[in-house]
């Protein structure tokens, strides 16, 4: 879902959605991504929510999931839908007709359970760091950070704000306690749940908050973030004057 304030809702155009299953056989929907794109003023925005392959040894699968979501999430165009025909430039433009991919947007926000785990010698090591609140050391063991630092193709060009919260997984459902009961499936705490973004103009996106929500129904703690985004808005009167001068 995307919610918009009334004062900007009327400025949203060309809404399209897409999805991609990347689970069993590369198509099942237990893993994959859902996405929505739209134009707000004269900037294009895309949100992607994904659930990538789980397991500490599945980095290659997560990278493949990322690549498949990027490739399969196609926003199909509508040849009969052109937003503005008030001037020749817009009448001839194809921006509202062409198929688009996730990468074809001014701003992309990628959220969800990315399922990256920790590199550690023992489970106890990660639990000890978590219980000690040593976030800085934990982040050096985070597989997503390691993949990005090694210039792997996964999430290259994406930004992430400073993580100041403890791992978001794995909790005993209904509690705020990490799952370490001997009769249960124990997993090392990890920063599975993330918010990343990519933009064509770094100065246009500023993150204002990034945290986890201490909700208890799941074995994850969902994360949330707030941003301030500067968008483009074309002055159509000036544009028409400029185009008229150009044609003359």
C-alpha positions, 0 to 999 in steps of 0.5 A: 500500500502507498498512502498519500496526503490529500494535497499531493494525491492530485499530483500523482500520475501514471500509477503502475504495479508489478511483481516477481516470484523468485521462490521454488523453480525461480517462479513461486511466490514464497520469495520475490518482490512486489512493486509500485511506481508513479510520477509525483510532479515531474519526478518518478518514484518506485517502491519495492518490497521484497522477501529474499532467500533465507539462510546464512549460506544463501548469499548467491541465491539472494543476489540472484533474487535481487537480479531477478526482481530487477529484471522481472518487475516490468511496469507495462506502459499504456499507449493510450495514456499520455498525461499532458497534450498541452504542448508539442513536446509533451504530446510527442513524449513517450514517458507515459507510454514506455515499459519501465523497469525498477532502475528507470526512476528518479528515486527507488526505495527498496524495503523488506526482509532481505534475509542477510545474516551474520558471519561469525564463528559461533552462535554464542559470539553473535548472541554475546555481541547482541546482548552487549549492545555492540551494534558497531561490531555486529555491522562488521559481520553483516553479510549485506554490508560485506557484499556491498563493500566487495562490490558484488552486484547486489544493491550496488548504488543503493544507500542505507542510513546508519543502523542504530538499532539491534538485530531485527531477527530472530525473536520468540513470537509474542515477546521482545526476546531473542529466540534461544530456547534449547528446544527451538530452531535457533538462529543467530540474531541478524539485521534481516529487515532493511530500508535502502534507497537509490536516487539520480541526485544524492542531494535530493533524498535525506533520511530523517529516521531509521529504526525498528518497531518493537511489535511482537506478533512475528519473529521479526521486528519490522523496520521503518524510515522517514525521508525528505525528498526534493522533487522536480516540478516543471514550470509549464509556462516557461517550458512552452516559451522555451520550446517556442523559442527553440522551434522558431 
